[in-house]
Amino acid sequence: MARLDDAADGLKSLATHHGPVLDAYLNHRGTLHDTEENQAAIKALLKHHLAWQLDPDEPVQLSRALTTTLSAVTRSYRMSSANVVIGHLWSEIEEAINGYQEAKKRGAEEDSLTYLGIAFEYGQQLIEGLTESIAMFSHHISSGFTHIHNLDLRARENRKMIDRATEFNNILSTFDYQDLQAKAGRDPDLRRLLRKAIPKALEACRKELIYAIDRLTDMLHTFNRQQRKSRLIDSVLGLYQNQETYTANIDDLDEIPQVLNRAEAIMVSAKADIRNPDHEDALAEIVHKLPPIVPVEEEAHKEEPVKNALEGETELLPVDPIRTAVLDAVSLVQETSQSISAYEVYQVLELECEPELWFMTLVNEVYGLPDIDRKSICLDFLERRDGTFRGNYWVSDIVINPASGVVV
């Protein structure tokens, strides 16, 4: 009984505070702001775990379970408010479907065909409306709002198109495929309309809409960059528009204008202008401080006889002791036809390397032997399970066996 009482209290709280709850869901993205009007609703929702709040200074958020329920119960409202035309068409389709189903139950064949024709007619208008809405976005993407010359107005129209695309996306999200399937039932005509024609148009529109929103967003970023560049150019021109001697040449800008330079100077220009008479003293001082130029004597070329490389001394490269030990162990197995433990050989020879390097060298040398010698050697790997990671195994030893088959 306690569970039933809690559930009843929770439903009563939702009924009592439905105004603030719906306002938060529809207008504030599920956020309940801490105001005097919302105090009672916040207290009731937190009590029944229908809302959450991480920090006392942050606003209260509706729970996911509540927003899912509100999404289902406000689907018709959101559809009609997002786009009046599509909402009206869908309402007409629903009424025609209800009339068709009722006439079919009564056995009124002629009336059922009439309602079915009305449903298909409004369904075709709905599909055409969806397609025309997508075509509008495609037109603006292809034109790039070039019919508007002012960048500010162009960016404003772009934002309007993004808002309309978002609103249109809300329309598509209101269509529930399970609801369409339930309305169609097992009737073949309704299944053709509600499970094939309309869902196919919705999916096509959804794909085009995602592409349109992405392109419109990129276009808005481009307009914003153009606006910043335009403001920069206007600010530069505004500095010199009243100066008669100003020419549009970057060489005339010895320093960055202060209106554009927002950072502190980190270095001082040390160059002197050879065309400026005022810099003659600085140039003379620089010349006097220059070190004297000493002429470089050219060395006489000495011819040296060509040496014959064949007459030179031959340098022998040292043999790798690890590779030598591997070849000796393999030869011993081939001669005695007895198995040898690679780890025991490693301990006896006291090689200056880790056991892992010794094992890797052994495997590589065996696989690099000629075909006849390789077929006479078989390697058996002895493994142990890792104590920490049970799925890993470590090679603890390799047994070199004489065999007539291929090396494993």
Phi, psi and omega in degrees: 000330181296322179294318179296321179295318179296318179296319179296319178297321179295318178293323177296322179295319177296320179293322181291319185251034183294330180299302178298326181294312179294323177297319178294321182286316186276329189244341186232023176055042176079017182255127174259108182285148184280084177239169180296323180292333184263359184299313181295319179295318180298315181297318182290319181292318177296326180295319183263014177059034175262003177207165181217158181210117182286320184224144180301334181278348182265154180289162180276137180249139175293144181290161182294323179297321181289318179295325176296318178295316179295326177297322180288317186281340180257015183299313181295320180295315181294325179294316182288325181281333180289317180209116186294321184295310182293322176298320179294317180297318181293323176297319177296321178296317180297317179296320179294321178294318178297317177296321178297315181293321180292318179294325180291324177296323181280350181084015179275090186295317182294317179294322179296320177295324178295312179296323179295320177296321178296318180298317180292325179294312178292328176297319177295320177295322178297316180295318178295323178295319177297316181295319179295324179296318177294321180298327178297316179294320180297323179296316181291327178293316181290324180281332181067023180057031182290344178288349177253121186274327181285128184293323179296315178294324179295317178294324180294317178294325178297317178296323178298319180294323178294320177296319179294321178295321176295319177296320178293327176294325175296326177297312182296326181289343181281343179280121181256119182295327177293324177294319177297320179294321179293321179293324182289322181061224179254007179289123184295324180291315179293325177297323179294327180275311190271341182248350180238298188294304183293313177299324178296317178294322180295317180295318179297318179293322181297317179296315179295325182291319178299317177296319182294317180297319179296315180293319179296323178294316177298321179295322178295319176299321178296317179296321179296319177295320178295324177296317179296318178296320179296318178295324179296316180295318179297322179292323178293316179294327179294335179288326190242008183291338179265002180260121183289332184276358183285132173234149183281076181221128184291338179293339180282347181270093178290330180223156177287133178302143183297332180293337178262340183266105181261357182253158178287148180292131181252350177205157181251137179293126185249010182270152178248142181272116183289346179270351182263120180297336181289345182264008183295321180294319179295324179291321180295321178295321179295320180294319181294331181277352181290140178291151179293148181269119179262127180295138181272125179280132179278130179282142180287139181282127179251126179277134178244141181293149179282129181267142178276120183294334181291335180274356181282171180282140179273127181259121181271128178279139180294144180277138180293121182295329180292316179293323178297319179295322178296314181295323178293319179294319179294318179296322180295320178295320180293325183280319186265345183057036178237152181283148180228138175274122181295325181291324177293320176299320179298319181288322182291315183283343180053055181290146182272066177200168177283155179300327180297317179295322178297315180295318180295319178297319179300311181297315181296319181291322179294317179289343178268000179290159173302161187300320182294314180291325183292326180288345180268002182238137176232132180253126175250123183265124176263121186244156174226145183281140178292138183288333182266308180257103188296338182275355182258147179233145180243140177279117180264337180195156175233123180262124179267115183245145170284135182208160178259351182268191179279148181296137178271000000 
